[in-house]
Amino acid sequence: MTAETGRQTTRRSPKQIAELANGIVDPVLARRAGINTALLGSWDEIVGEDFAECTRPEKIAWARRGGSHEGGNYQPGVLTIACEGARALFLTHAQGELIQRINGFFGFPAVNQIRIVQKPVSLAVKRSRKPVPLKGEAARKLDAMMEGIEEGRLHDAVKRLGTAMFGKPGR
């Protein structure tokens, strides 16, 4: 009880950001793609080093079922996997083993078929252009702010940041 309010306070145990994010993201992924963050996070271990860098699970299309789940109407789904280029041929040959690994991950026969879609998996890194060097008052202001920083990597990083910030219109 706190003295000021007279109310009982309960302490919550700290949670990791990943737990909170998964709690928010999992329902959205399940609704839209039929997958969860656990599958995405474990994908590299499931497919192995041969396909970890060139594949990504996209969605699981679950078969529509009429009636209740308990009536034995459950049917495994079709997993769509994005795969880069020629690796799709090798992935096609490894489908049987991959289906077994995925079902082993889920602990039940979740997938009975794999659909491979050829498309880029790795995100292209967009390189930002170098900021234009500062001139006049902005350059003098940045130099004054950096006065106590020794030459080196930190100095260079702070200078890049300051140049980008002061170089933006309206600053």
N, C-alpha and C positions, 0 to 999 in steps of 0.2 A: 504494500500500500504506500502511496506517496503522501507526504505530509501536506502538500499544497492542495491536492484535489480530493483526497480521501478515497480514491479509487484504486482498485487492485490493478497492478500492471503485470502483463505477461510478456515475457521475453521470447521472441521468436529466434529460433536458431538460424544462423546465417545460411543462405542458399547460394549455390554457385550460379553464375549468370547462365551457364549452359542449361541448368535445370529449368530456369525461368523461361528461357528462349524456347526450349523444347516443348514446354507446356503450352506456349502460344503457337508455335509453328506446326507441331504434330497434327492438331485437328485440321488445320488448313491443308496440309499435305495429304492427309488421309481423305479429305473430301474431294480435293481436286485431282490428285494423282494416285491415290490408293497406296501410298508408301509412307514411311515415317523417317525421322531423322536417324534412328538407329540403323536402318538399312543404308542410308546415305553415308553415315559415319563409318560403317563397317565394310563398305563396298570394296575397298582395296584388299582387305583380307579375304573376302568372299571370292572375288574373281582371280586373285593371285597376281603376282608381279607381271605376268605376261599381258594382262588386260587392264591393269589398274590405271595406267596413264592414258589409255585410248578409249575407255568406255565410261558411261555414266547411266545409271538407271533413270528412266524418264517417268514411267507410270506403270501401274498394274491395273489392267482392265478386268474387273471382277464380273463374272457372268451374272446376268439378271436371274433371280430365282423367284418363283411364285410360291407363296406359302411361307411356313415358318422355317427357321434354321434347324429346329430339332427334328424335322421330318426327314432328314437325310438328303435335303436338296442342295447341300453345299457343293459348289464346283470350284476347282482351282482357277486362278486367273491367268491372264496373258501379260507377261512383263515386257514392256518396250524398253530397249536399251539403245542409246545413241552410241555409235561406234565410228571411229575415224577411218576413212579410206580403206585400204586393202586388208586391214586387220579384221574387217567384218567377215571375210571368208574364213579366217582361222577361228573366229568366234562361233561361226555357224557349225564348224566341226566339233567344237567343245560344248555345244548346247546341252547335251545329256548330262555331263558332269556338272555344268553350271546350274542346271535346274536342281540337281541333288544338293548342291552346296547351299543354294538359296532356301530350299525347303528345310534343310538342316538348320539354317540360321533361324527361320521362323519357328521351327519345331513342329510343323504340320505341313501337309502338301498344299502350300499356298499358290504355287505356280506350276502349270503343266506345259506351258509353251512360252517360247521367247520370240519376240518380234524385234528384228534388228533394223535400225534406221541409220543410214550413213549420213553423218554430219559432223562438223567440228565439235570436239569436246572441250579442249583446253581454251580458256578465254584468252583472246589476244590482249596483250598488255599495251594499253594506249600510252604512248610516251607524250608527256606534256612538253610543250616547247619552253625554251629558256625564257625567263622574264627579261624584258627590256631593261638595260641598266638605268638606274635612277640618275637624274640630273638635278642641279640646282638645290633648292631648299630641302627636298625629300632626301637627297643624297647626304647632305650635311646633317640632317636630323638622324638618319640611320647611323652614320659614322659616330655621332655623339652618343647614341644609345649603346653602341658596341665597344666603347672605349676600354672597358675593363676585361674584355675577352681576349685571351691569348690566341695567336695564329695557330691554326690547326683545323681538324675536322669540325669541331664545335663552332669555331669562328665562321667557317665556310657555310655550315648549315644555317646558322642564325642569319648570316648575310643573305642567303637565298630566300629564307622566310621573310625577312624584312623587305627585300626587294619585291617579292611577290605581293606583300601586303600594301606597301606604300605605292606600288606601281598600279594598283587597281584604281579605276576612275572613282572620284568622289572621296578620296582619302587625303 
